[in-house]
Amino acid sequence: MSHGTLYNLFGTREALIDEVAVDLAAVRLDEVAEQALAHDSAWDGFAYYIEKVCELQATEPAIGDVVTGRYPGAARLMALCDRTQAAAARLIGRAQQAGALRPDFTSEDLLFLFGSNALLARAAKDTAPDAWRRGLAFTLDGLRTEAAHPLPVAPLSPHQHQHQQVLGNLTGAP
């Protein structure tokens, strides 16, 4: 099928993504969230979630687009992005309540982490496809409560995140 035929059928890139990518991504992301929440240890569940989402970004780049909300004009994709963020917020809250995750870590910080991971995974996919794992290991070590030091700047605000001001630039959102 040619690009012209696809655009005649769907109209826009966002409509095509909404139709094709969302259902597959939903199954995978929902499964990861459920498995993470099933861990007895709040930290293990949080770390599992982060690792599995980062792995999906590395092996299925379209899932990275869902997680980071790369296509804000794709309504179903953005709804899935919101649902994924809600699951992540539950995992963050759970790990913070257990005292395992530094208390100043936010959902917006997680999105920034995922955006950074998506870039690394794309950039290194042909030469070092597992490079993201090393970066993630450093990040997870730094997110533990006992590793926390005061941070030099505030996290992204929900306004900055919602309007794709920073994350959109990071991920190359159209």
N, C-alpha and C positions, 0 to 999 in steps of 0.2 A: 504494500500500500504506500502510495507516495505521500509526501508532506502536504501537498495540496489537497489530497483526498481527506487526510486527517483533519485539516483545518476546515474543510467544507462540512465534515460531520460534526465537529465539536466547536468550531468558531474561534476559540482562543486556546492558547497553551494551558491556561489555568483550567479551562473546562475539560481538556483532555486529561490533565493530571488528576482532576477531581474524579473523573470516570474510571481511570485505569489504576492509579497508585493508591488511592485511599483505602480500599477494602483490604488489599494485601498488607499495607502498613498497619492498619487497625488490628488485624489478627495478631501480627507479630508484637506490636507494642503493648496491646492488652495482655498478652500472654506473659511478657517480661514483667509487667507491673504486678500481675497476680502472683507470679513466682517470687518476686521480691518481697511482697507483703506477707507471703507465707513463711519467710525465714523467722525463726525464733529470735535471733539477734537483730536488733534494729540497725546496727552498723552493717552487719553482713547483708541484710536486705538492701540497704542503701547502696553499698558498694557493688552488689550484684546488679542492681538496676543500672547504675552508671556504666559498669563494664559492658553489660549486654546491649545497651542502647549505643554505646560507642562502637561496639563490634558490628551492630547492624548498620551504622553509618559507614563503616569501612567496607562492608561486604555488599550492602544495598544502598547506594547513594540516595536513592529516592526517599528512603526513610529519614535520612538526614534532612532532606527538604521539609518533611512533615514536622520533625522535632523542632526545627528552627523557624518554622513558619515562612519559608522562603517565598511562597506564592500567595500573598495576602488576598488576591482576587479569587482564589479557589475556595469557595465557601465550605464544602465538605472537608477539605484538607485543613482549613483553619479550625473547624469544629473538632476534628481529631486532634489537632495541635493543642487546643484548649483542654480536651479530655486528658491528653498525655501530661500536660502541665499540672493538672489537678492531681493525678496519680503521683507525680514527682513531688508535689507539695506535701502530700500525705507521708511519703517516705522521708522527706526532709524533716518534717515535724516530729515524726516518730523517732528518728535518730537524734534529733536535738533534745527531745524529752528524755531520752535514755542517757543523755550526757555524753554521747559518743561523737557527735558532729558539732563543730564549732557553732556557737549560737548566732554569729553574724552572717552565716551563709544563707543566701536567699534563693528563691526560684529563679530570679533573674540571673544570679550568678551561675546557676546550673545551665541556663540557656546559653550563656556566654561560653561556658565550658564545652557544651555540645557544638556550638558554632565553631570554636577553635579546633575541636577534634575533627569536625567535618572537613575543614580546610587541610589539616595535616593528613588525614586519610586520603583525600583526593590527590594531594601533592606527592605523596609517597607511594601510591598504590602500585606503581610498576617497579620501583627500586627497593622499597622497604615496606611491604604491605602491613607489617605488624608494628611499625614505629609508633603508632598511636598508643600501643600498650605501655611503652616505657613512659611516655608523657602522662598517661593516666595514672600509673603507679605513683609517680611523684606527686601528682595532684591529690590523689586519695590520701597519701601520707600527710600532706599539708592541711587536709580538711579535718583531721582528727582533733578533738578538743585539746588534747595535751600538746599539740603542735601550734596552737593558735597564738598569734601575736597581734597587736593592734594593726589594722589595715590603714594604708595611707590615704585612701579615698573611699567614698560611699559607693554602694552597689548601684547598678543601673536602676533607675526608677521604673515603676510599672508604665509610666507614660512613655519613657524612652523605649521600652521594650514593645509596647503595644503599637507604637507608630513606626516600628522597624528602623528607628533612627540609627542605632548603633548596630544591632544584630543584623539588620538588613544590609548595611554596608559591609559587615564582616563576611556574610555568606554570599554576597553578590546578588541579592534579591533584585528582580527586575523592577 
